[in-house]
Amino acid sequence: MFNSHPRLQTLPQGRLQEREAPPEREDCPIAASGQGLGISLTPLIPVEGWGKTASESPTVWVYVSYNNGAGETTITGEISLEERDTNRRLPPGKVSISLPTQSGAFPIHFTSALAPNTWYRWYLVVDCSTPDSGETTSVLSVEGLIYPEAISTLPATPQDRLQFYAEDGFWDDAINEAGEIYCSQPNDANLADWESLLKYGKLLNEVNPELLICPTKLHAVE
């Protein structure tokens, strides 16, 4: 998995299966203030379409792409988290967030406490309606599955945690740890670790690995 970079070891076979196709990329011909702004969203999900997490309150990453590179106005969306088997939506329910105004990968943090060994589904929904839509509603939606698994002890350093998450199939934690490491120390070596994850997930044709928007309170679920 990570043999494109010498600091990270090769992922043991059988932990994550290869994806037959990349995650679905959704498009939204949204008109922001009449500017006709087109955007697309790509969830940074693992090769099999779901990811384990060792975090009680996990973080997922989504890539937003604007057809002109950046949005002139802020686009808002709604995120939510629900139990997959019961469709029960977790508090605080649907929460509005602001999308970044530039193309790139950005994190979404969920504060709801997740029970271990339970399937959850997360959503990000953007209103794609334009001034000409009238009463017709058009939305852009991406989603992913999360499976929490309790871990008694984690490695102490960020780099060791990244290696642990990658080797044991904790995709959501691995992609988040790699993003946080790069954001705290934006150098070529840390960018290579981030890119190696995207390469393994067959995401490099969908996203630009160098466009990484570091975590801010703007994207957090409160």
N, C-alpha and C positions, 0 to 999 in steps of 0.2 A: 504493500500500500504506500509506504513512505520511502521506498528506496530511491526516489529521485533526490533525496537530501540525506547526506551522510550522518546528520545528528540523530535522525530518527530511524529506528529499526524497521525491518520488514514485518508487516502484519501477518500473524499466523493464518494459514489457510483455513477456510470454513467459518470464520467469525462473521464475515459479512459476504453475502453473495453478490455477484455482479448484476447490475441493472441491465435489462434488455433494451431500455430506452431511457432518454433523459427525462427529468421531471417536466411536467407540462408548463409551458410558458404562456401566460395569459396576456392578452392585449386589451387596451382600453382607450378608445378614441375620445378621451375626455376633453371638454372645452373649458379651460380655466380662464375665467374672465373674458370669454369670447376669443381666446388665442388659438383654439383648436389643438391643444396639447395632447400628444399621444404618449401613453406610457405602457409598459409591460412589467409584470412581476414574475419572478422565478423563486420558488422556495428552495433554500439550500438544504435539501433533504438527502439522506443517505441512499446508497445504491439500491436497497430493497424497498424504499419508500417510507420507512419508519426508522426511528432511532430510540435507543435506550438512553436513559439519563440517570445519573446518581444524585441529581439535585431535586430537593423537594419542591423548589420553585424554579423551573428551568428557563433557559433563554434559547430562542430559536433565531435564525437569521434568514432574511429575505433580500433578494437583489431587485432593485427598482431600476428600470432603464427608461429614460426619456428620449423621444425621437430627435430632439434637438440638443441633447446632452444635459439640459437642466430645465427645471420648471421656473416660470416667472412668478408664480404664486404658490403658496403652500397647498398641497393636496392632503385631505384628511381621509382616514379610513377607520374601520371598526375592527377590533380584535376580540376574540372570545375563545373560551376553552370549555370543552364538555367531555363527559364520560362517553366513550364510544358505544358501549353496550346498552346504556340507558338513555342516551341523548340528554342527560341532565347537565344543564349549563352551570358551570362553577361561578361563584361570586368573584368579582363584582359584576358579572354578566358582560354585556357588550360595552366596550370602552373605546372611546375615540382617541386616535393618535394622529400625529402629523407625520406624513412621509417626508423624507429628506428632499430638498429641492434640487439635488444633483444626483446623477446616476451613481449607483454603487450598492454594495452589500451593507445592510444595517441590522442591528439586533433588536429583538422584541423580548422583553422580560416579563414573565408571568409571576405574579406574587401569590397566586392561589396555592395552597398546600396540597400536593398530590399524594395519594396513597400508593405505596409500592405495589407492584404486580397487578396493576390496573391499566387498561388501555385508555388513552385520552386522545382527543382530536382538537387541534387548534385551527383557527380560521383568521384570515385577514381579508376584509371586504372593502372595496373602494366603490363609491358611487360614480358611475360613468355617464350619468345623464348630462345632456347638453341643453342649452337654452331652447333648442329646437325639438327636444324630446317630448314636450308636452307632459301628458300623464303617464307616458311610457317610462318604466324604470329599467335602467341598464346598470349592471354591476360587474365588477371584476373581483374574482374570489380565488385565493389560493389557500391550501390547507396542508396539514401534515399530521402524522400519528406520533405519539410519544408513549413510551413504556418505562415508568420509573422502576428502578431496581435499587434496593438498599445496599449501601457499601459501608462497612464498619470503619475502615481506615483508608484514607487517601494519601498519596505521596505529598510531601511538604512543599516542593517547589513547583512552579507553574510548568516548567519543561517536563518534569517527571510526571506530573498529572496528565499533560497532553499525551505523553507516551502511553500511560496506563489506559486512558480513555480510548485511544486508537486501537491498542492491542486487544481490549476487551469489548469492543463494539459499541462504546458509548458515543455515538456519533454527535448528538446534540451538544454534549459536553466538550467533545474534541474540537468541533468547529468553533464553539464559543471560546474555549481556552486559547486556541490558536489566534483568534481575532483579538482577544484581550492582550495576549503577549505582544502581538505586533503593534497594537495601539499604545502600549506602555513603552515599547522600544522599537520604533519603526525602522528596522534595518533590513538588509537584503536576506540575511539568514532567516529571520522570523517571517518575512514575506514568502520565502521558499517553503516553509512549513505550512503556511496557510494555502499556498498554491498546490502543494502536494495533496492536501485533503480534497480540494476541488477537482484535481485531476483524477484521483481515485473514484470520486463520485460521478465522473463523466460530466462535469459541469463547466469545463473550460470553453466549450463551444457556446455556452449560454451566457456566461458572465465574463467580465474583465477582472482578473484577480487583483489587479493593482488599484481598483476602485473600491476601497474599503472605508466605510464611514464609521468612525469610532463611536462607542456607546456614549449617549448623553441621556439626561432625564427626559428629553423630548420624546423618546421612543419607549419609555417605561410604562408599564401598567400600574396605575396607582389604585 
